[in-house]
Amino acid sequence: RGGKVSILAPKKGQKERLVELAHKNAALVLTQDAEKLRREEERTLGAMQEIADLLGMSEVKRVESYDISNISGFQSVGSMVVFENGKPKRSDYRKFKIKTVIGANDFASMKEVVNRRYSRMLVEAPDDLPQLVVIDGGEGQLEFARQALAELGLMDRLMVIGLAKRMELVIRVNDPYPLFLDRNSQALKVLMHIRDEAHRFGITHHRDL
C-alpha cells in the first residue's frame, strides 16, 4: 500500500455481521469452485483415463488428431490439433499444404501429412510423441496413417485409431470390430471434440487458401 495499514476485527454489531456475511460468501464461492473443478476434471482427466482404459493403454496425456480438407482435390490441406490432459493446446496446432498428392485423394494425403509430422518430430522432439493419434475418418484413412507410422517404426510407440463420423465408431488397427461407445460417455465426447476440432481447423485453413 505504501503507507500505514489498520486491521480491524469487529466483535459486535453491524460490522461483525458484515464480517460473518463476507465469511459465508467466501465459503460458498470456494465450495462452488471446488465442485466446478471436480466436474472439469471428470470431463477432461477422467475422460482421458476412460479412453486409455477402453484402448488397453496405461494412460493418455497427449492426443494429436488429423483431418484432410479439399474441394474436388483443389488446394488440399491437412490439419493437426493437439489436446493435453483433455484440453486443446492451440500453440501446437499445425497446418499442412499437400505437396505430393494430385487430386482428391484423402488416403494418400493423410499418409503424407502423418509422415511429414512424425519424421520431423523424430528428429526435433522424439520425447514429445503423443500417446494417441486420432484420424478423422474410417478404415481407409486409418490404414494409410498406419502405413506412415509403420514406415517410421512408430507403431510400437503410440496408438492410432480412426473415428468415423456417421455412427461415431472407434476403429482400431487390425481389429474388424469397431468400438461402440455410449453416446453419453465422457470418453466419446472428448474424442468427438478432438476430431471435430481438427475438422474445424482444417476447414478454416482451406477457406483461407
Rosetta blueprint (number, residue, H / E / L):
1 R L
2 G L
3 G L
4 K L
5 V L
6 S L
7 I L
8 L L
9 A L
10 P L
11 K L
12 K L
13 G H
14 Q H
15 K H
16 E H
17 R H
18 L H
19 V H
20 E H
21 L H
22 A H
23 H H
24 K H
25 N H
26 A H
27 A H
28 L H
29 V H
30 L H
31 T H
32 Q H
33 D H
34 A H
35 E H
36 K H
37 L H
38 R H
39 R H
40 E H
41 E H
42 E H
43 R H
44 T L
45 L H
46 G H
47 A H
48 M H
49 Q H
50 E H
51 I H
52 A H
53 D H
54 L H
55 L L
56 G L
57 M L
58 S L
59 E L
60 V L
61 K L
62 R E
63 V E
64 E E
65 S E
66 Y E
67 D E
68 I E
69 S E
70 N E
71 I E
72 S L
73 G L
74 F E
75 Q E
76 S E
77 V E
78 G E
79 S E
80 M E
81 V E
82 V E
83 F E
84 E E
85 N L
86 G L
87 K E
88 P E
89 K L
90 R H
91 S H
92 D H
93 Y L
94 R E
95 K E
96 F E
97 K E
98 I L
99 K L
100 T L
101 V L
102 I L
103 G L
104 A L
105 N L
106 D H
107 F H
108 A H
109 S H
110 M H
111 K H
112 E H
113 V H
114 V H
115 N H
116 R H
117 R H
118 Y H
119 S H
120 R H
121 M H
122 L H
123 V H
124 E H
125 A L
126 P H
127 D H
128 D H
129 L L
130 P L
131 Q L
132 L E
133 V E
134 V E
135 I E
136 D E
137 G L
138 G L
139 E H
140 G H
141 Q H
142 L H
143 E H
144 F H
145 A H
146 R H
147 Q H
148 A H
149 L H
150 A H
151 E H
152 L L
153 G L
154 L L
155 M L
156 D L
157 R L
158 L L
159 M E
160 V E
161 I E
162 G E
163 L E
164 A E
165 K L
166 R L
167 M L
168 E L
169 L E
170 V E
171 I E
172 R E
173 V L
174 N L
175 D L
176 P L
177 Y L
178 P L
179 L E
180 F L
181 L L
182 D L
183 R L
184 N L
185 S L
186 Q H
187 A H
188 L H
189 K H
190 V H
191 L H
192 M H
193 H H
194 I H
195 R H
196 D H
197 E H
198 A H
199 H H
200 R H
201 F H
202 G H
203 I H
204 T H
205 H H
206 H H
207 R H
208 D H
209 L L
